[in-house]
Amino acid sequence: MKSAYFSNRALKAFNRMGDVLLPKNGQFPSFSEFGGIEHIDDLVQYAPKGDIKDLNLLMTILSFMPTFVIRWLVNKMQNAGNMGNGGVGTLFRMLNFGIRGLIFSCYYTENAGSTYQGERPIDLVGYDVKRV
């Protein structure tokens, strides 16, 4: 998979973090199995270039980290509301909002990855997009 905005290492980190947030569960595929990351460029094409560059660097660094570090980061991001305002708490809340938003948007989409053959998560939850 190629991206105009993210390195292959960064995409690998998105898949790893996505699998921590959205593991295979019953009929639901894991994040990486679904392959929605193939469409991440559609989500970030209008984002500020500096923000994407910084996110690419962060995710590239995370791609080299062991899984327990990814799990620790996800836990800190999810519990950032308990850290108070300012400082590290704000940073973790921003990461939670940004990274989680991209991961969930790539997963709960109409666009599966090119090799995925199963039911899409939006179909499994019964969500139907009505366009006017």
Wavefront OBJ file of the C-alpha trace (Angstrom):
o trace
v 0.000 0.000 0.000
v 1.250 3.448 -0.887
v 0.358 6.788 0.613
v 1.102 10.284 -0.639
v 1.305 11.507 2.982
v 2.609 8.679 5.164
v 5.651 6.426 5.022
v 5.256 2.665 4.878
v 6.516 2.533 8.476
v 3.847 5.037 9.570
v 1.147 2.979 7.841
v 2.443 -0.092 9.666
v 2.089 1.773 12.977
v -1.469 2.824 12.101
v -2.300 -0.840 11.452
v -0.702 -1.954 14.723
v -2.465 0.736 16.740
v -5.691 0.011 14.878
v -5.433 -3.659 15.816
v -5.080 -2.661 19.491
v -8.178 -0.456 19.258
v -10.159 -2.715 16.900
v -9.030 -6.342 17.226
v -10.837 -9.166 15.464
v -14.046 -9.806 17.381
v -16.548 -12.413 16.223
v -17.668 -11.440 12.713
v -15.824 -8.127 12.888
v -12.434 -8.129 11.173
v -9.393 -6.628 12.835
v -8.427 -3.156 11.691
v -5.511 -4.387 9.584
v -7.519 -7.277 8.130
v -10.221 -4.868 6.896
v -7.600 -2.773 5.116
v -9.353 0.573 5.337
v -5.949 2.194 5.874
v -5.649 2.115 2.071
v -8.021 5.102 2.049
v -6.294 7.245 4.692
v -5.109 9.733 2.055
v -8.741 10.640 1.351
v -9.138 11.653 5.000
v -6.016 13.782 5.333
v -5.750 15.446 1.943
v -6.970 18.813 3.273
v -5.191 18.704 6.634
v -2.356 21.172 7.254
v 0.885 19.832 5.772
v 2.795 20.469 8.996
v 0.319 18.421 11.022
v 0.573 15.497 8.610
v 4.368 15.724 8.622
v 4.412 15.611 12.451
v 1.916 12.732 12.563
v 3.969 10.841 9.977
v 7.077 11.258 12.150
v 5.269 10.112 15.299
v 3.765 7.062 13.607
v 7.100 6.178 11.981
v 8.756 6.229 15.423
v 5.916 4.128 16.875
v 6.381 1.537 14.133
v 9.682 0.551 15.758
v 8.159 0.198 19.239
v 7.112 -3.132 20.748
v 3.396 -3.824 21.066
v 3.349 -3.146 24.817
v 4.425 0.454 24.110
v 1.566 0.837 21.600
v -0.862 -0.570 24.185
v 0.529 1.780 26.857
v 0.092 4.784 24.546
v -3.479 3.787 23.638
v -4.277 3.412 27.353
v -2.813 6.855 28.129
v -4.739 8.382 25.228
v -8.006 6.802 26.384
v -7.529 7.986 29.974
v -6.272 11.472 29.150
v -9.462 13.033 30.511
v -8.318 12.079 34.015
v -4.972 13.876 33.648
v -6.290 17.391 34.093
v -5.945 20.373 31.801
v -2.687 21.448 30.266
v 0.624 19.710 29.779
v 0.757 16.017 29.057
v -2.990 15.513 29.517
v -3.744 17.898 26.681
v -1.187 16.199 24.438
v -2.697 12.747 25.075
v -6.235 14.073 24.474
v -5.159 15.585 21.151
v -3.472 12.335 20.128
v -6.570 10.392 21.138
v -8.832 12.640 19.103
v -6.607 12.704 16.011
v -5.277 9.163 15.794
v -8.457 7.472 17.005
v -10.463 9.596 14.570
v -8.364 8.473 11.627
v -8.378 4.824 12.675
v -12.124 4.640 13.287
v -12.837 6.559 10.072
v -10.735 4.079 8.106
v -12.543 1.149 9.749
v -16.171 2.265 9.690
v -16.170 3.205 6.026
v -17.742 1.965 2.845
v -14.262 1.393 1.413
v -12.630 -1.858 2.406
v -9.071 -2.675 1.494
v -8.413 -4.170 -1.912
v -7.836 -7.700 -0.562
v -10.657 -7.831 2.004
v -13.490 -10.217 1.115
v -15.759 -10.243 4.182
v -18.603 -8.086 5.399
v -17.777 -4.455 6.105
v -18.026 -3.299 9.732
v -20.682 -0.707 8.799
v -22.819 -3.510 7.381
v -22.311 -5.621 10.501
v -23.603 -2.802 12.713
v -26.484 -2.103 10.318
v -25.403 1.396 9.326
v -26.656 2.570 5.954
v -25.509 5.854 4.454
v -28.352 7.740 2.769
v -27.148 10.277 0.238
v -29.473 12.922 -1.111
l 1 2 3 4 5 6 7 8 9 10 11 12 13 14 15 16 17 18 19 20 21 22 23 24 25 26 27 28 29 30 31 32 33 34 35 36 37 38 39 40 41 42 43 44 45 46 47 48 49 50 51 52 53 54 55 56 57 58 59 60 61 62 63 64 65 66 67 68 69 70 71 72 73 74 75 76 77 78 79 80 81 82 83 84 85 86 87 88 89 90 91 92 93 94 95 96 97 98 99 100 101 102 103 104 105 106 107 108 109 110 111 112 113 114 115 116 117 118 119 120 121 122 123 124 125 126 127 128 129 130 131 132
